[in-house]
């Protein structure tokens, strides 16, 4: 059963066309401004907390203690110290020194790198220096 030819079907007009909301998903937010006023503050939270702890430690115990803490943190965060390349990387020592091990964060569960186990024998053979014979 077909429609009679005298009836014309016009497209439906909605109110969305009046407000321009159909184009809302095609435009992005401006990249020059932050999405939220607290976003910039949250990015520098751990840095500001570390600076505050260092200044309070130097006021309470002296500048030598604060320098010792800086050196200890720098040694723990050095990539070659205390880490074998075939084991998954863990920042447990650095997090314990900075106090981040007590914080529950987005990166604790979702921001982890996938664990890929490498053959430890091949890795250690590659890391050992080769004997060089002069000819």
Residue, then its C-alpha position, 0 to 999 in steps of 0.5 A: x500500500x503506497x501513499x497517495x501522491x498528493x501528500x508531501x512529507x516535509x522533514x521534521x524541524x526540531x528546536x535543536x536547530x534553533x540553538x545549535x546543539x546539533x553541532x555541539x559534539x563537532x566543536x572542541x573546548x578551547x585548548x588555551x584554557x584549563x578545563x577546571x580552575x583546580x586542574x593547574x593546582x592538581x598538576x603541581x600538588x606533589x611538587x608543592x607538598x615536597x617543597x613544603x616538607x623540605x622547608x619545614x624539615x630544614x626549619x625544624x632540623x637544619x639544612x643538613x637534614x634537608x640536604x640529606x633527604x634530597x640526596x636520599x630521594x635522588x639516589x632512590x629515583x636513579x633508574x640504574x640503582x636497585x633495579x634489574x632490567x628484567x624485573x617490573x619497575x616499582x617506585x616503592x622506595x621513592x614513594x615511601x620517601x615522599x609519602x605517596x605510598x599512603x595516597x590512593x590515586x588514579x595511577x594505582x590501579x589504572x595507570x600501570x604499565x603492562x607487566x612484560x617478563x623478559x628472560x633474565x639470562x638473556x638480559x644479564x648476558x647482554x648487560x655484561x661487558x664483552x672481552x675486547x682483545x687487541x689485534 
